[in-house]
């Protein structure tokens, strides 16, 4: 039989065109939760939330358990894609952060109910969903933030529209697609978690102003926190930090150095909770520096010209030079003419308190060490370096009274004693995790109950059985 080649060509073209059309339509309509249009994204999330609201608490648990389970297989791939897309961070640390986010984010158990009974009957107070939440995510922990937010927000009964960081939107949106598949497979509504393709400031602003968005959650720097807090809507702001590591004369110095290096170099210092400067009392200063110099993962800069060259490189017009955010220490050292082994994870040096390495939230594996006359002045400097963010601080001391005093006076959301900062996120410390730490608005380490409204229901003159 002879085949008419022209006819075959035509048929192939037609099939290809209709496939492309379908894909385009599916993308517009949010094939797996990824939408070009903000209004369509919000409408789809609203419909999904209405379905979720009619489901049970056990359904919410089943859906979020499916996210935890199914996403586990993608943790390595997502971590690798994040490093590739953003050019920031360390693969092994991102894997750890993602695993912790899936395992240790609280679920429906974090929804307490309260009951009041008396002569006039029974009143109950329950935590209820807001509806559709708009969540703006960072480039520094893109997938971890989506995991924590999605699990907590769904357990609270909400749906969520993510506005991803333009520098991490591909991996953020891929994560959302995978989460949607897991939800639908577990019998949950389609588009419970959606995201915006080709993100832009304009799209985030449209999202924030959308009347069907009942709550905003911003995880990022000061600009976005300020923006959501000015929105006129219920907002959670999880902003910047500049965590000091305070070391006093009673500390186990060898351990303090190890802990501070581990915390400060974790994911190349991208976590907002990571140690950004060490403030060490005079009495143990030299021994602290000696240990830092001999730490196998630290490159200690002594030459003032090299410290100046590093400053010229990583600080631009008084601000951190974003080209070096989250880069490997060996890469940064290479740029100032120092060839360092790949095992080097941290650059350290002694500076004055006023130095930009101390004052700026660099988000780079660089640790300045500042000398303090005594521990009262060390605490004072730590307070100043934290800039009132009330975010995170660590303290190394064996004097319980000083630890308590420092914890009280720092007023940070997270205060870690004698351990790396990440212990405060539940990594090597007790407690649950989150990657949305709300200092400015006071929710602290956000969890399911943070995404709820308090509602009261009173039954008068009934059900009091005393
Ligand atoms: P970023 O502030 O550059 O971006 C965060 C998000 O906000 C992005 O999606 C961005 O597109 C958006 N955005 C920024 N300004 C905006 C505006 N005016 N209007 C609308 N959208 C806007 O943050 P980043 O560089 O990705 O993350 C690093 C910063 O975030 C650091 O300061 C870090 O401390 C902080 N952070 C805080 C937490 C926390 O839990 N507190 C967690 C992660 C990161």
Boltz pocket constraint, residues with backbone or C-beta under 6 A from the ligand:
constraints:
  - pocket:
      binder: B
      contacts: [[A, 136], [A, 137], [A, 138], [A, 139], [A, 140], [A, 141], [A, 163], [A, 164], [A, 165], [A, 166], [A, 201], [A, 204], [A, 205], [A, 219], [A, 220], [A, 221], [A, 222], [A, 223], [A, 224], [A, 227], [A, 238], [A, 239], [A, 240], [A, 241], [A, 270], [A, 271], [A, 272], [A, 361], [A, 435], [A, 436], [A, 437], [A, 438], [A, 439]]
      max_distance: 6.0
